[in-house]
Structures are given as C-alpha cells and as structure tokens.
Amino acid sequence: MCHAIKRLFCELGVSPMVYELDQDPNGRGMERALYKLLGNSPAIPVVFIGGELIGSMDRVMASHINGTLVPRLKEAGALWL
C-alpha cells in the first residue's frame, strides 16, 4: 500500500516526504499515535498534505478519483502545475 501511494504522488509530480516507520527507532510509537488519530482504522500508510491529515490509502484514492487531490496538493505548494 505504501508503495502505491508513493507511486501515485511521484506520477503526479510530487516529491513526497516519506517516513519509514519500520526503520525508525520511534516507529512503533508513531504508528500507535496514528492509529489513534484515525479512529482505530488501519494506520499505514497515512498521508498528510500541507500539515493536514488526509487519512489512509482509501481516503487518498477517493480524493484522487473525485478530483480533489490535485487542487489540495497545489494549495499546499506540493505541486506546481
């Protein structure tokens, strides 16, 4: 799932900042915090755009499909075109 999200952003022309929780010494704690933020839904991957919590893969894909992802990326300054 994480690979699919990274690929989507790269194909859109965005260079995402990625935190690999399995490689971070504090990764387990961050994963628990994200789990609580999302209301006990699957926490990984979690996407923030411009500091705003978007959600997990289903929310990102839904916003991509309904056309709200690109404008949100532009508004955050993550996409220039």
Secondary structure, DSSP 8 states (H G I E B T S, - for coil): -HHHHHHHHHHHT-------GGGSTTHHHHHHHHHHHTTSS--SSEEEETTEEEEEHHHHHHHHHTT-HHHHHHHTTS---
